[in-house]
Amino acid sequence: MKLYSTNHQSPDVDLKEAVFRGLPQDNGLYMPYNIPRLPDSFFQNIEQLSLQEMAFEVAAALIQDIPKERLKKIVYDTLAFEVPVLNVHDNIYALELIHGPSHAFKDFGARFMSRLMSYFLEQDKREINILVATSGDTGSAVAQGFYQAPGVKVTILYPSGKVSEIQEKQLTTLGHNVTALEIQGNFDDCQRLVKTAFLDTEVTKHVNLSSANSINIARLIPQSFYYFYAYAKLKHIGKPLVFSVPSGNFGNLCGGLIAQRMGLPVYRFIAATNANDVIPRYLKTGQFEPKQSAQTISNAMDVGSPNNFPRLEEIHDKEFAKMTANIVGKSYDDTQTTETLNTVFQEYGYAMCPHTAIAYRGLNEFLKEEGKNLVGVFLATAHPAKFLDVLDEKIAKAVVIPENLQQVMKKQKESILMSNRYEDLKTFLLA
């Protein structure tokens, strides 16, 4: 796999370098030169394949840098949990990405990336330092994915007081090779600190940094797998498919767009956000205007400057008309999110996290507006048990808390409190 920077000022790299470097020196994002189209025979027989089988076919088409048997093991180990596609009502389905170790969709990217890095590290015999910013779920998935991985240290930056209690415990109770930095600021501060460190040659000369945020291409590849799986499960209905994706940094949506470029038939994508509506506004006005992030009950999407915007542009050949023909933007505030959580539970008995509720609402609204005979899939991206504090009491009582989340709540938090000044992070990294 050969990759280029979206800013076109850094040298091209292979997959190994892109994975370890994370971010090009010109502050762009890595994109593959070639996103191959899968053969028609793959889609003709897709419903006969398991998730692991179809994911391996997708991965093998994209990645030629790893022996096929080892790639197969990486894919199969990554996807060692169920991914239900549930009919919520009528023509609306939930793609549940919440049954991995951290109970969030980011398990797909983190588990794949950790196994990919482990393979490359076997060849190099070197140590790497994963530096990652999280608004909630990325950190816990990365912590789980890289926990006790040989040759890997993990440092997670999260905004103090702006993640749920369970999310914070998942970030701060592992220890061993995982360190949590509790930043006095918001997620945008955490993201800025990480990107600044990657571009600081004084740091990168002494510390072998890599990123596990969705800026890393290794996160995006496995996030394409489950779009194919949803299509396979619903192919027999014979209607055009719409995906609604709860979005913050837009890596999850990029995974779907990669799947589409590989031939997956998708009628439309819905980019569903909370009050941090930079992309929905862009899709209406054509003006990309990052802003200070606002705190909401769907905290994992509290992103005022979405990292993956350059990839959205690249995938659509930097043509605004192409993007708006393919993606519809929807945004909702906390009042609307709470209303959706309660209504869907009362009418259909389905409990969701706030992020998932936003995706459901965007999908339901779009299908009514479009008035066509479509099938809609909304991505359930985090287990509702991680957000009991914002759910109605009736919903919270109905949610079964997974055993591993019950256990993590009993553990003692261990974090390092830090300001949002870059010099403080730099001192920590060079210590």
Secondary structure, 3 states (H helix, E strand, C coil): CEEEECCCCCCCEEHHHHHHHCCCCCCCCEEECCCCCCCHHHHHCHHHCCHHHHHHHHHHHHCCCCCHHHHHHHHHHHCCCCCCEEEEECCEEEEECCCCCCCECHHHHHHHHHHHHHHHHHHHCCCEEEEEECCCHHHHHHHHHHCCCCCEEEEEEEECCCCCHHHHHHHHCCCCCEEEEEECCCHHHHHHHHHHHHHCHHHHCCCCEEECCCCCHHHHCHHHHHHHHHHHHHHHHCCCEEEEEECCCCHHHHHHHHHHHCCCCCCEEEEEECCCCHHHHHHHHCCCCCCCCCCCCCHHHCCCCCCCHHHHHHHCCCCHHHHHHHEEEEECCHHHHHHHHHHHHHHHCCCCCHHHHHHHHHHHHHHHHHCCCCEEEEEECECHHHHHHHCCHHHHHHCCCCHHHHHHCCCCCCCEEECCCHHHHHHHHHC
